[in-house]
C-alpha cells in the first residue's frame, strides 16, 4: 500500500515528532541541544513557520507549529535535519543516518487541542522521569510561556494570548493549565494522530478540513476524497 503524502495545510497548527533511528540518542551534550535549537530558529524563520512550543528529549523532539505555506514544514525539517546530522556526526566521529525516517505530524483543531498539545509537549520530561516539574527542564518552551525566560524565536499562538489580558496573567494561567496536566484520553489521541498522520479534531472540523485538500485527512474518510474547489496546497 502506497504511503500517503504528508497532511499539511497552511494556517493550521501541526504537532510534529522527530525521533532518532532505532530510538538512539540525537543529542549528547547541551552544546548539541543548543545547536539543534539554533537551527530550528533559523529555518523556522526562513521557511515562514511559526513555532509555538517545543521540547528536546534525548532521542526525539516535539514541535507545535503553524506553517504559512504548504511546503514550509517539510522544508524546515529537511534543512534542520541535514545540517544537524552533519554537525552531530562530526562531533561524535560517526557516520550514517541519525533520524528515524521522515518526521511524524498531525494537523490539530486548535480550539480543542492546541493548549492541551502545548501542555503535552512541556510535560514530556516529567512523564519521562527526568524532572519533577516542567520548569526544572531547560530544553522546552515552558519557561518562555511562564515568564521565566525569553525565547524570541517562539511565536505565541492566539489562544495563548487569550489566557489573560497581561503577560503575568497569561503566564500564570498557562502554568496552572500545565500543572493540572492533560487527560490520558487526550494524550493518547495526540500521540496516535501524530504517529499515524491523521487530523485531530471534532467531526465538523475534519469534514471541513477535507474540503481543503485532496489528501485523506482521517482513517474514517474512506475512499478517494473529492478535489476541493478552492484547494490551498
Order of alpha helices (4+ residues) and beta strands (2+ residues): beta-alpha-beta-beta-alpha-beta-alpha-alpha-alpha-alpha-alpha-alpha-alpha
